[in-house]
Amino acid sequence: MTRLRSLIKEVLSTPPKKKDCNCGCGGCGKKAPALTESKTKSTISEGLQYHIDKKVPLHESVYRIGSEKHFALINEARALWGRELINVSEDDQAILETHLGNFGLYEGEEVPLDMPMVNEGKDKHSVLSAIERDIKRGYLQRFQVDEDEVYAAASKLGVRLEDGEADEILMLLDEPLSEAKKKAKSKKKDPPLNKPKRGGSKAYYVYVRDPKTKKIKKVSFGSGGLRAKIKNPKARKAFAARHNCKNKKDRTKAGYWSCNLPRYAEQLGLGSKMNTFW
């Protein structure tokens, strides 16, 4: 009797052996093993990791909508979301609950499922107009527009760009920028003419327009010693005679400005204006 009780107790205390389902879960009835967060991070693709790090929603994909990488991104996110390894917004959840990223047969042709069809009434010019409108509104800077921006704009309009059309749009966008640079260069203000200033390679400099070439020329002239001489009547007279100032008429030459320096004494901080040359 005692032996029988021992056997019954042994049988009841030993749990029944579960049948192996060969799925790796340790027995059906539980979820398949999910990667831990640390391991998951190391297995996530570069594209999805970018979306997570930069907080970019999936519906604003960094890849061209409808491209292989875009579909791969959606499928990867759907797999992780289904296993509760990532959290997504309501908008992104709505995408993951569709069949986007999968393909089916329609009239013998493989077509993407739940992929908005291209609006045949719009083309690359519609994309160009949309980008220029965003630039005008301040949403974009013209110099920042690249191929990704072009494809993103096309995606929003439902336009499928052909090979090379993105480059054409970028070229068209660059034309106004080039024209603007040319206009800015042509509108560049000329420096003040015939107004001597301190500095330059010598004591003073002045900008003048050469009557022969019609171009602006910088003329450097004078030395530090002129400051002392300008206040000395005898020194001024000797300077004028030595340099033949009364015959210096060419404004494009340093001699003219050296001889006429007293006329600009006040604006150069050399004393009161003197309506004479040396």
C-alpha positions in Angstrom: 0.0 0.0 0.0 2.8 2.3 0.9 4.6 1.5 -2.3 1.4 2.3 -4.3 1.1 5.7 -2.6 4.7 6.5 -3.4 4.2 5.7 -7.1 1.0 7.8 -7.3 2.8 10.7 -5.6 5.7 10.5 -8.0 3.5 10.5 -11.0 1.5 13.5 -9.8 4.5 15.5 -8.9 6.2 15.0 -12.3 4.9 17.5 -15.0 3.9 15.9 -18.3 6.5 16.2 -21.1 5.4 18.7 -23.8 5.5 17.7 -27.4 8.1 19.7 -29.3 6.6 21.8 -32.1 9.9 22.5 -33.7 9.0 26.2 -34.0 11.6 27.3 -31.4 9.0 28.6 -29.0 9.5 25.8 -26.4 6.0 24.6 -27.0 3.0 26.0 -28.8 0.7 28.4 -27.0 3.4 31.0 -26.5 4.7 33.7 -29.0 7.7 32.9 -31.1 10.9 34.3 -29.4 11.3 38.0 -30.0 14.6 39.8 -30.1 15.4 42.0 -27.1 15.6 45.7 -27.6 19.4 45.8 -27.6 19.6 43.0 -30.2 16.8 44.5 -32.2 18.7 47.8 -32.6 21.7 45.9 -34.1 19.4 44.2 -36.7 17.4 47.2 -37.8 18.2 48.6 -41.3 19.9 51.9 -41.7 16.8 53.4 -43.3 14.5 52.5 -40.4 17.1 53.5 -37.8 17.3 56.9 -39.5 13.5 57.3 -39.2 13.7 56.3 -35.5 16.6 58.6 -34.6 15.4 61.6 -36.5 11.7 61.0 -35.5 10.6 60.9 -39.2 7.2 59.2 -39.6 7.0 56.4 -42.1 4.5 58.3 -44.2 7.3 60.8 -44.9 9.6 58.1 -46.1 13.2 59.2 -46.8 13.0 56.9 -49.8 11.2 57.5 -53.1 7.6 56.4 -52.7 7.1 53.2 -54.6 10.8 52.3 -54.8 12.2 49.0 -53.6 13.8 50.6 -50.6 10.5 52.2 -49.7 8.6 48.9 -49.8 11.4 47.2 -47.8 11.2 49.9 -45.1 7.4 49.4 -44.8 7.7 45.6 -44.6 10.5 45.8 -42.0 8.5 48.2 -39.9 5.4 46.1 -40.2 7.2 43.0 -39.0 8.7 44.7 -36.0 5.4 46.5 -35.1 3.5 43.2 -35.4 5.9 41.8 -32.7 5.4 44.9 -30.6 9.1 45.8 -30.9 8.5 49.4 -32.2 5.8 51.9 -31.6 4.3 53.9 -34.4 1.9 56.8 -34.8 -1.8 56.4 -35.8 -1.0 57.6 -39.4 1.9 55.1 -39.7 -0.3 52.3 -38.1 -2.9 52.9 -40.8 -0.2 52.3 -43.4 1.2 49.1 -41.7 -2.3 47.7 -41.5 -2.5 47.8 -45.4 -0.8 45.5 -47.8 1.6 48.2 -49.0 4.9 46.6 -49.8 3.3 43.5 -51.2 2.4 42.6 -54.8 -0.5 40.9 -56.5 -1.5 39.9 -60.0 -3.9 42.0 -62.0 -4.7 40.9 -65.5 -1.5 38.9 -65.6 0.6 41.8 -64.5 2.3 42.1 -61.1 1.2 45.3 -59.4 1.9 46.9 -56.0 -1.0 46.6 -53.5 -2.4 49.6 -51.7 -0.1 51.9 -53.7 -1.8 55.1 -54.8 -1.9 55.2 -58.6 -0.2 58.0 -60.5 -2.3 61.0 -61.4 -2.0 61.0 -65.2 -3.0 64.6 -65.4 0.2 65.8 -63.7 3.8 65.6 -64.8 7.3 66.9 -64.0 6.1 70.5 -64.6 3.5 70.1 -61.8 6.3 68.9 -59.5 8.5 71.9 -60.5 5.6 74.3 -59.8 5.0 72.7 -56.4 8.6 73.0 -55.3 8.8 76.6 -56.5 5.6 77.3 -54.6 7.2 75.9 -51.4 10.3 78.0 -52.0 8.2 81.1 -52.4 6.4 80.4 -49.2 9.6 79.9 -47.3 9.2 76.2 -46.7 12.3 75.4 -48.8 15.5 77.1 -49.7 16.3 76.8 -53.4 19.9 75.8 -52.8 18.7 73.0 -50.5 16.5 71.2 -53.0 18.1 67.9 -54.0 16.9 64.7 -55.7 15.2 63.4 -52.5 13.1 66.7 -52.2 12.1 66.3 -55.9 10.9 62.7 -55.4 9.1 63.7 -52.2 7.2 66.4 -54.0 6.4 64.0 -56.8 5.1 61.5 -54.3 2.8 64.0 -52.7 1.3 64.8 -56.1 1.1 61.2 -57.2 3.5 61.7 -60.0 5.8 59.0 -61.1 8.9 60.5 -62.6 10.7 58.9 -65.5 14.4 58.3 -65.5 16.3 61.7 -65.8 13.2 63.8 -65.0 14.4 64.6 -61.5 17.7 65.9 -62.9 15.7 68.0 -65.4 13.7 69.5 -62.5 16.9 70.3 -60.6 18.4 72.0 -63.7 15.3 74.1 -64.1 15.4 75.1 -60.5 19.0 76.1 -60.8 18.4 78.4 -63.8 16.6 81.2 -61.7 19.4 80.9 -59.1 22.0 81.4 -61.8 20.1 84.4 -63.2 19.7 85.8 -59.8 23.5 85.6 -59.2 24.1 87.3 -62.5 21.7 90.1 -61.7 23.1 90.5 -58.2 26.6 90.8 -59.7 25.4 93.3 -62.3 23.6 95.3 -59.6 26.7 95.4 -57.4 27.1 99.0 -56.3 30.2 100.9 -57.5 32.5 102.2 -54.8 32.2 106.0 -54.2 34.2 107.8 -56.9 36.6 110.7 -56.4 36.4 110.6 -52.6 39.9 110.0 -51.1 40.2 107.8 -48.0 42.9 106.7 -45.7 44.5 103.3 -46.1 45.6 101.0 -48.9 49.1 100.3 -50.0 50.0 104.0 -49.4 48.7 106.6 -47.0 45.5 107.3 -49.1 43.5 105.8 -51.9 40.7 106.9 -54.2 38.4 105.2 -56.8 38.1 106.9 -60.2 36.6 106.0 -63.5 39.1 105.8 -66.3 37.6 107.9 -69.2 39.4 105.7 -71.8 38.3 102.2 -70.6 35.2 103.3 -68.6 36.3 101.0 -65.9 36.8 101.9 -62.2 40.3 102.2 -61.1 41.9 102.4 -57.6 44.6 105.0 -57.2 46.9 104.9 -54.2 48.9 107.9 -53.3 50.7 110.0 -50.6 52.8 109.3 -47.5 52.6 110.0 -43.8 54.8 113.1 -44.3 52.1 115.0 -46.2 50.2 115.4 -42.9 52.9 117.7 -41.5 53.5 119.6 -44.8 49.9 120.4 -45.4 49.9 122.8 -42.4 53.2 124.5 -43.5 52.7 127.3 -46.2 56.3 127.2 -47.3 56.3 123.4 -47.5 53.1 123.4 -49.5 54.5 126.0 -52.0 57.7 124.0 -52.4 55.8 120.7 -52.9 53.5 122.3 -55.6 56.5 123.7 -57.5 58.5 120.5 -57.3 55.6 118.3 -58.5 54.3 120.8 -61.1 50.9 120.6 -59.5 49.3 123.3 -61.7 49.6 121.0 -64.7 48.4 117.8 -63.0 45.0 117.2 -64.6 44.8 113.4 -65.0 42.5 112.0 -62.1 43.8 108.5 -62.8 47.3 109.4 -61.7 48.6 109.5 -58.1 50.2 112.9 -58.8 46.9 114.6 -59.4 45.5 113.5 -56.0 48.7 114.2 -54.1 48.6 117.8 -55.5 44.9 118.2 -54.7 45.1 116.6 -51.2 44.5 120.0 -49.4 41.0 120.1 -51.0 40.1 116.9 -49.1 41.9 117.8 -45.8 38.8 118.0 -43.8 37.3 114.6 -44.7 40.7 113.0 -44.2 41.2 114.5 -40.8 44.1 116.6 -41.9 42.6 120.0 -40.9 40.4 122.5 -42.5 39.5 122.2 -46.2 41.7 124.3 -48.4 40.4 125.2 -51.8 43.8 125.0 -53.5 46.5 122.5 -54.3 49.8 122.5 -52.6 
